[in-house]
Amino acid sequence: MATNIRPLHDRVIVRRLEEGEQMRGGIIIPDTAKEKPQEGEVIAVGEGKRKDDGTRQALDVRAGDRVLFGKYSGSEIKLDGEELMIMREDEILGVIERAGAAAGGGTGTTTGGGKKGGK
């Protein structure tokens, strides 16, 4: 049976994004020597902090965002065998936004008479 978790107030649930097993030089780093990645995907967000007037302040992050967080941010939790993190929104350092393919993702292709280094 699947278990759900709903973060309260300004807390978010983040799943760490695992990096590849090898580095650029082809050296394999054992799991015991690896540092945990500081990048993750937001899985769930709370409703926001309650302001003095009783309304809630919405969070800047939302489910699906890729985020960066500090090395010692949040608390690790295990839910249905999956390791997740729960942290306050202010522990998130930034949201990673990748440029889409429609924004000029074609590199190295030309549509016409482009010259290549000729004399």
N, C-alpha and C positions, 0 to 999 in steps of 0.2 A: 504494500500500500504506500503510495507516494505521500510524502509529508510536505506541506507548504509552510513558508515562514513569511510573515508580514512585518516589515520593519516599522517601528514607531517613530513618530516625530520627524527629526531631520536625519535619521539613519538610513543607510543604503546597504544592500547586500551586493557583494562583488565576487565574481569568480575570477581567480588569477588566470591569466593567459600564459600558458607554458611556452617556453622558448624551445628551439630545436635542441637536439641532443649533442650536436657538434658545434665547435667554433669554426671560424674562417680557416684556420690553419689545419683543420681536420683532427684536432686533439679532442678526444672524448673526455669529458669531465664527469667523474663519478657523482652520483646523486648526493653523497655526503658532503662534497666540496662545493656544490652549486649554491648560489644565493637564490632565494626565491624571487621571481619577477615582481616588479613594482608596477605592473600594468595589468589591467583587468577589464572585465565587461560587467556593467551594472546589470544585475538580475532583477532587483526590485527596489523601490524607493518608498519611504514613508510619506505621510501627508504633509509634512512640514512643521516647523516650529510654531507654537501658538504665541501670537503677539499679545501685547498688553490689552488691546481692545477685543480680544477673543477670536479674531480671525487667524487664519493660518498663512504663513509665508511659504509660497511654493518653492520647491527645490529647483536648482539650476540644471541638475542632471536628471536623466530619465532612463528607464530600462532600455538596454541595447547600446548605450554610450560606452565607448572605450575610454578609460580614465587612467591617469597616473596618480600614484599615492606614495607617501613616504615609507621608508623601510620599516618603521616600527608602528605604522598606522593600524588602527582597528584591532579587532579580536578575531581569532580564527575559530570557526565552528565547523562541525561535521554534520551534514544532513543527508540521510539516505546514502551514506558512504562517500559523499562528495564533499571535498574541503572547500569551504566558502569563507568569506570575511564579512564581518559587519562593522561598519564605521560611520562616524558622523560625516555629513557632507563637507564640513570645513576641513576634514583631513584629506580630502581629494585635492590634488595640486592642479589638475587641469584635465580637460577633455581633449582627446586626440581626434582630430578631424582630418580624414584622408580625402584628397582631391579625387573626384569621380572621373570615370573614363570619358564622360561627355565634355569635360573641361580641358580637352587637349591632351588626352592620354596617349595619342599615337606618336611614338617616338621613332625616328629613323625612316619614316615613310614620306614620300613626296607625291604630290598629285600634279605632275606637270614637268616642265623642263628644268628641274634642278640640276646644276652642274656639280660634279664631285671632283674637286681638286685638280682638274685638268688644265693644261696650258693651251 
